């Protein structure tokens, strides 16, 4: 029963599998072969057995002949490589049921040797569909044999025959329905996991793969948010990923941030088992249904969910799965929505996520290896620039300075040319040094961002002679490493622009902590830009003005920006990076 990702847009588990046309054709071919074999035995029995057709040879043989011809016609039809009508299985199922009823009705009813035809119909329902359809078929068969027990019994209702035959049908329907439900559910899980694994392998990195998985789980389980808390054990680091449905053409908005290790109890509370279906009642009270790693339900456990979890992620119900990434990371995945998660959905999510974790861990390792390789190459290039190009430019600058002292005083024209050459060499050395600092890898945690920015501003002042000051409202800034890196690169780019173009005497940099944003302000008293006033990022883009690289980095961070430019007061760049909801509450 193959499925595609598009077939699993919601996990109404009894209707999880929507069979492809090729799969339906395969099922009908198997049932057609079984139907032809069964009809052949019935026809032979009717023609050679006089007891079977006693009293009604013509009706019995006519019904069996018609059913046999129908079976052969269906077998020929499904054997051809053509697209079958969508309702054909239901039509064939109805014909099989009516044929079973008609044949048993004209051949002694409950005592008919053709009574197993009802079992074939029940088996066909289980093979085609799931438990609901199988139980419905069993109920219809019970009604049919009830009619036969009332109509054909010579002394009234045949209670003994109905009880015996009904028990056969009921037991077969229940067992076959259960087996069909379990088999198709497990096959759906395997197929879903397989499709997701194939899709993950086709992604170019960890973040796109995670966005893909989150998007599919949001659709399949009809959730509005996914929260992934990952804890790096050795480094005492907790990373939080949040996924939600976004506007077209961005179906999933994926954000990440780091939280303090002390706040991990909000997501890693003590709870039995490996998966939990949590339904929130009034206030912080909730009901928890835990399962172990094999999907078995554990005894009812008390609700130990941290109330801060509901404050940070409002929802009426949550589905939680415990996962592990090798020996370094431990995590929990939470899916949130407004109606309770069923036990089947919990088991489905647990099995699928456990299947996907190794592939996601591989993507993470590949990303880390690429990052480490890239960082090593960046460090090598930075060393080469420092030990090679920069030292050569500084050496040439010193030689020109010495030559200027020797010959410049005798010829003012030569002195001016040497001075120009000395200034160009110094500018180029500083420009290469800027490039060196920008390509050098920067790994920043919440406690490293402020010292790194302070060091950049201090180095800028030393190298340029411009008075530079840095102020920060907080020592710990809980931004994701990628966002922190972009913020540092933005500061470096802004200071490079000041050195090259502003002719400023003073630069002030401030990282402010506000209720809903982190605000980076970079101001200088140099030359203004080509406009006067305060323009937002959208207005800068509309006018095609402003520093292009800084605008690109601001968009990458998901931040907002405004630039204020005025003669005599210089230029001020104001960048606001929205804080996560959990940071706002803790602030």
ChimeraX attribute file (.defattr): number of C-alpha atoms within 10 A of each C-alpha:
attribute: neighborCount
match mode: 1-to-1
recipient: residues
	/A:1	19
	/A:2	19
	/A:3	21
	/A:4	17
	/A:5	17
	/A:6	11
	/A:7	16
	/A:8	21
	/A:9	16
	/A:10	17
	/A:11	21
	/A:12	15
	/A:13	18
	/A:14	15
	/A:15	15
	/A:16	19
	/A:17	24
	/A:18	17
	/A:19	16
	/A:20	13
	/A:21	14
	/A:22	15
	/A:23	14
	/A:24	20
	/A:25	20
	/A:26	14
	/A:27	16
	/A:28	24
	/A:29	19
	/A:30	15
	/A:31	21
	/A:32	23
	/A:33	17
	/A:34	16
	/A:35	24
	/A:36	20
	/A:37	14
	/A:38	17
	/A:39	22
	/A:40	18
	/A:41	12
	/A:42	20
	/A:43	19
	/A:44	12
	/A:45	16
	/A:46	21
	/A:47	13
	/A:48	10
	/A:49	11
	/A:50	11
	/A:51	11
	/A:52	19
	/A:53	19
	/A:54	13
	/A:55	12
	/A:56	11
	/A:57	16
	/A:58	11
	/A:59	15
	/A:60	22
	/A:61	19
	/A:62	13
	/A:63	17
	/A:64	22
	/A:65	17
	/A:66	12
	/A:67	24
	/A:68	20
	/A:69	14
	/A:70	19
	/A:71	24
	/A:72	17
	/A:73	14
	/A:74	19
	/A:75	20
	/A:76	13
	/A:77	15
	/A:78	20
	/A:79	16
	/A:80	11
	/A:81	9
	/A:82	11
	/A:83	11
	/A:84	16
	/A:85	9
	/A:86	10
	/A:87	8
	/A:88	12
	/A:89	19
	/A:90	12
	/A:91	12
	/A:92	16
	/A:93	17
	/A:94	14
	/A:95	15
	/A:96	22
	/A:97	21
	/A:98	17
	/A:99	19
	/A:100	24
	/A:101	21
	/A:102	17
	/A:103	24
	/A:104	24
	/A:105	23
	/A:106	20
	/A:107	23
	/A:108	19
	/A:109	25
	/A:110	23
	/A:111	13
	/A:112	14
	/A:113	15
	/A:114	23
	/A:115	20
	/A:116	16
	/A:117	21
	/A:118	26
	/A:119	21
	/A:120	18
	/A:121	25
	/A:122	30
	/A:123	20
	/A:124	23
	/A:125	26
	/A:126	26
	/A:127	22
	/A:128	19
	/A:129	21
	/A:130	24
	/A:131	23
	/A:132	19
	/A:133	16
	/A:134	28
	/A:135	23
	/A:136	15
	/A:137	26
	/A:138	27
	/A:139	16
	/A:140	16
	/A:141	25
	/A:142	21
	/A:143	14
	/A:144	21
	/A:145	24
	/A:146	21
	/A:147	17
	/A:148	22
	/A:149	25
	/A:150	16
	/A:151	15
	/A:152	16
	/A:153	16
	/A:154	9
	/A:155	8
	/A:156	10
	/A:157	16
	/A:158	17
	/A:159	13
	/A:160	11
	/A:161	18
	/A:162	20
	/A:163	15
	/A:164	11
	/A:165	20
	/A:166	21
	/A:167	13
	/A:168	16
	/A:169	23
	/A:170	19
	/A:171	12
	/A:172	18
	/A:173	28
	/A:174	18
	/A:175	15
	/A:176	22
	/A:177	26
	/A:178	18
	/A:179	16
	/A:180	22
	/A:181	22
	/A:182	15
	/A:183	15
	/A:184	24
	/A:185	21
	/A:186	14
	/A:187	16
	/A:188	23
	/A:189	22
	/A:190	18
	/A:191	19
	/A:192	23
	/A:193	21
	/A:194	18
	/A:195	15
	/A:196	22
	/A:197	20
	/A:198	12
	/A:199	14
	/A:200	22
	/A:201	14
	/A:202	11
	/A:203	14
	/A:204	12
	/A:205	18
	/A:206	20
	/A:207	17
	/A:208	15
	/A:209	22
	/A:210	18
	/A:211	20
	/A:212	19
	/A:213	19
	/A:214	24
	/A:215	22
	/A:216	19
	/A:217	24
	/A:218	23
	/A:219	17
	/A:220	22
	/A:221	23
	/A:222	19
	/A:223	24
	/A:224	16
	/A:225	23
	/A:226	24
	/A:227	22
	/A:228	22
	/A:229	24
	/A:230	23
	/A:231	25
	/A:232	16
	/A:233	12
	/A:234	9
	/A:235	10
	/A:236	11
	/A:237	18
	/A:238	21
	/A:239	21
	/A:240	18
	/A:241	17
	/A:242	19
	/A:243	21
	/A:244	20
	/A:245	18
	/A:246	12
	/A:247	9
	/A:248	7
	/A:249	6
	/A:250	9
	/A:251	13
	/A:252	20
	/A:253	15
	/A:254	21
	/A:255	16
	/A:256	20
	/A:257	20
	/A:258	20
	/A:259	21
	/A:260	14
	/A:261	14
	/A:262	10
	/A:263	11
	/A:264	17
	/A:265	13
	/A:266	15
	/A:267	22
	/A:268	17
	/A:269	11
	/A:270	11
	/A:271	15
	/A:272	16
	/A:273	19
	/A:274	17
	/A:275	27
	/A:276	28
	/A:277	23
	/A:278	22
	/A:279	21
	/A:280	20
	/A:281	11
	/A:282	7
	/A:283	8
	/A:284	15
	/A:285	14
	/A:286	16
	/A:287	18
	/A:288	23
	/A:289	23
	/A:290	25
	/A:291	23
	/A:292	15
	/A:293	15
	/A:294	11
	/A:295	18
	/A:296	11
	/A:297	16
	/A:298	13
	/A:299	11
	/A:300	12
	/A:301	14
	/A:302	13
	/A:303	17
	/A:304	14
	/A:305	22
	/A:306	15
	/A:307	12
	/A:308	16
	/A:309	15
	/A:310	17
	/A:311	13
	/A:312	16
	/A:313	16
	/A:314	14
	/A:315	19
	/A:316	17
	/A:317	24
	/A:318	26
	/A:319	28
	/A:320	24
	/A:321	25
	/A:322	20
	/A:323	21
	/A:324	16
	/A:325	19
	/A:326	11
	/A:327	9
	/A:328	11
	/A:329	17
	/A:330	17
	/A:331	19
	/A:332	19
	/A:333	22
	/A:334	22
	/A:335	25
	/A:336	25
	/A:337	20
	/A:338	15
	/A:339	14
	/A:340	16
	/A:341	23
	/A:342	16
	/A:343	17
	/A:344	15
	/A:345	18
	/A:346	21
	/A:347	23
	/A:348	22
	/A:349	24
	/A:350	27
	/A:351	19
	/A:352	20
	/A:353	19
	/A:354	17
	/A:355	17
	/A:356	17
	/A:357	16
	/A:358	16
	/A:359	19
	/A:360	22
	/A:361	16
	/A:362	15
	/A:363	22
	/A:364	18
	/A:365	15
	/A:366	15
	/A:367	16
	/A:368	14
	/A:369	12
	/A:370	13
	/A:371	13
	/A:372	13
	/A:373	12
	/A:374	14
	/A:375	17
	/A:376	14
	/A:377	15
	/A:378	18
	/A:379	17
	/A:380	13
	/A:381	16
	/A:382	21
	/A:383	15
	/A:384	14
	/A:385	18
	/A:386	17
	/A:387	11
	/A:388	12
	/A:389	16
	/A:390	22
	/A:391	14
	/A:392	15
	/A:393	20
	/A:394	17
	/A:395	13
	/A:396	16
	/A:397	22
	/A:398	15
	/A:399	13
	/A:400	19
	/A:401	18
	/A:402	13
	/A:403	13
	/A:404	20
	/A:405	13
	/A:406	11
	/A:407	13
	/A:408	18
	/A:409	11
	/A:410	11
	/A:411	10
	/A:412	11
	/A:413	11
	/A:414	14
	/A:415	19
	/A:416	13
	/A:417	13
	/A:418	21
	/A:419	17
	/A:420	13
	/A:421	16
	/A:422	21
	/A:423	15
	/A:424	14
	/A:425	21
	/A:426	18
	/A:427	16
	/A:428	16
	/A:429	21
	/A:430	20
	/A:431	16
	/A:432	18
	/A:433	16
	/A:434	16
	/A:435	16
	/A:436	20
	/A:437	18
	/A:438	17
	/A:439	15
	/A:440	18
	/A:441	18
	/A:442	19
	/A:443	13
	/A:444	19
	/A:445	19
	/A:446	19
	/A:447	14
	/A:448	15
	/A:449	22
	/A:450	23
	/A:451	13
	/A:452	15
	/A:453	22
	/A:454	18
	/A:455	12
	/A:456	17
	/A:457	20
	/A:458	15
	/A:459	13
	/A:460	21
	/A:461	17
	/A:462	11
	/A:463	10
	/A:464	12
	/A:465	12
	/A:466	17
	/A:467	16
	/A:468	21
	/A:469	15
	/A:470	18
	/A:471	14
	/A:472	18
	/A:473	13
	/A:474	11
	/A:475	12
	/A:476	15
	/A:477	21
	/A:478	20
	/A:479	24
	/A:480	19
	/A:481	19
	/A:482	16
	/A:483	21
	/A:484	23
	/A:485	19
	/A:486	17
	/A:487	23
	/A:488	19
	/A:489	20
	/A:490	21
	/A:491	21
	/A:492	21
	/A:493	19
	/A:494	17
	/A:495	23
	/A:496	17
	/A:497	13
	/A:498	23
	/A:499	21
	/A:500	12
	/A:501	12
	/A:502	18
	/A:503	15
	/A:504	18
	/A:505	15
	/A:506	17
	/A:507	23
	/A:508	16
	/A:509	22
	/A:510	18
	/A:511	20
	/A:512	15
	/A:513	17
	/A:514	15
	/A:515	13
	/A:516	16
	/A:517	18
	/A:518	19
	/A:519	21
	/A:520	21
	/A:521	21
	/A:522	21
	/A:523	25
	/A:524	25
	/A:525	21
	/A:526	22
	/A:527	18
	/A:528	19
	/A:529	19
	/A:530	9
	/A:531	14
	/A:532	14
	/A:533	11
	/A:534	16
	/A:535	18
	/A:536	14
	/A:537	19
	/A:538	13
	/A:539	14
	/A:540	18
	/A:541	13
	/A:542	9
	/A:543	10
	/A:544	10
	/A:545	15
	/A:546	18
	/A:547	14
	/A:548	12
	/A:549	12
	/A:550	21
	/A:551	21
	/A:552	11
	/A:553	17
	/A:554	21
	/A:555	12
	/A:556	12
	/A:557	17
	/A:558	12
	/A:559	20
	/A:560	18
	/A:561	21
	/A:562	20
	/A:563	24
	/A:564	19
	/A:565	24
	/A:566	18
	/A:567	14
	/A:568	10
	/A:569	14
	/A:570	21
	/A:571	26
	/A:572	21
	/A:573	19
	/A:574	18
	/A:575	24
	/A:576	22
	/A:577	20
	/A:578	18
	/A:579	19
	/A:580	16
	/A:581	14
	/A:582	14
	/A:583	15
	/A:584	14
	/A:585	12
	/A:586	8
	/A:587	10
